[in-house]
Amino acid sequence: MLKFILPVLLLMKFKNDWKMVQVMLGLCSFLVGMNCFHNMFMYSLGFNLGMDYISYIMVYLSVWIMFLIIISSEGVKVGNKFPGMFVLMNLILLLSLLLTFSSLNYLLFYIMFEMSLIPTLILILGWGYQPERIQAGIYMLFYTLALSLPLLVSLLYFYSKSYSLSMVMLSMVDVNLSWVNILWYFSSVLAFLVKLPMYMFHLWLPKAHVEAPVAGSMILAGVLLKLGGYGLIRVLCLFQKINLSFAWLWVSISLVGGVVVSMLCLRQVDMKALIAYSSVVHMSMVLCGLMIFSWWGLMGAVVVMVGHGLCSSGLFCLANMVYERVGSRSLLVSKGLLNFMPSMGLWWFLFSVGNMAAPPTLNLFGEISLIISIMSWSMMTLFGLMFLSFFSASYTLYMYSLSQHGVFLNSLYSCSSGKVREYLVLFLHWLPLNFLILNLNLVSGIM
């Protein structure tokens, strides 16, 4: 693991050399890609760190998204908005993510899980857009902290019972059904449900996304939401009997919440808010897949997390490009973008297709796996899934048609196509999203 962590630490010294950081992060992502290892066991062990299949996928996603963030945040360097500090915050965030995804100890995992909050908060407060970013940052901080303190207590209680917090050793433990253990289970799981975010704990997400700079939005959508899903994968194996008793609760809240949030998406006029709410819908399906303890559910959840990370990050990139040119994210102002940015129309279409899980994107395979697993658990979920899929296509079409078509705002007379850098970022989002489906063994871990 040191071969991934040391380059990130060394890059912090070159934080003022923007081009150097871009190239080196690209090399780091190439290095992680070359390290692909085709089985389900732990490897790259040392210093209480190691990776298995899911960790590897999440580490790769983190480095890749961070590479694209530094390319797409050129506005910070051009505007001289403290570019050195900006790069440093992103590298600290990347370091905390690498350590979170590769830690083999629950306490180290918890510390790094919480540490990722601080650079994200600084990114929102320091480089956000509107004055409401302070409120958005406080929302995010308190939602996450309030429900992650019970997780710390839960881990310490675990240590007092089993004298170990090693993930490999504790995976053998199974907690019996009793009132104390049910309370213990809820205190362990809620921290990850907020981060995922589950419906009812999701209010911090649209606020944080709308106020965050493009880097904050990309890392939030691309990687930080996946921390919740990854944490659930690691923690739920300790509470198997209890979780089977409460699976109905999480699945019903997620499906009903997903449909409600989908309807909310159809009422949004802010591009970023619409994309942020659509993240809640996708993550609600991921939560269902993880909670019902089936192989198809786990596989589909991991694939959707990767696909959503790439697709949602690309959509936030596109929304930022519109904001930089038009000066507004409102769908009422930035209509008829096909006239204003004709060559971007194709990218809007491609990412919209990905967002509604159409072929040949990873989201399609992931959502088919999730639908199979949820319906095999209970046929009653058919109605929720039906509405979820329908509304998912509806709000994506609504976003695409309202932004690209319609009467163009008369105060904007120019034609502003994209820069090569922007096309490169969008292509590097789109390529893995559509080409990984050619080798699904790699993503889903089918042996």
Summary of the structure (lengths in Angstrom):
residues: 447
radius of gyration: 20.9
end to end distance: 24.1
largest distance: 69.0
contacts: 1615
relative contact order: 0.09
helix: 76%
strand: 3%
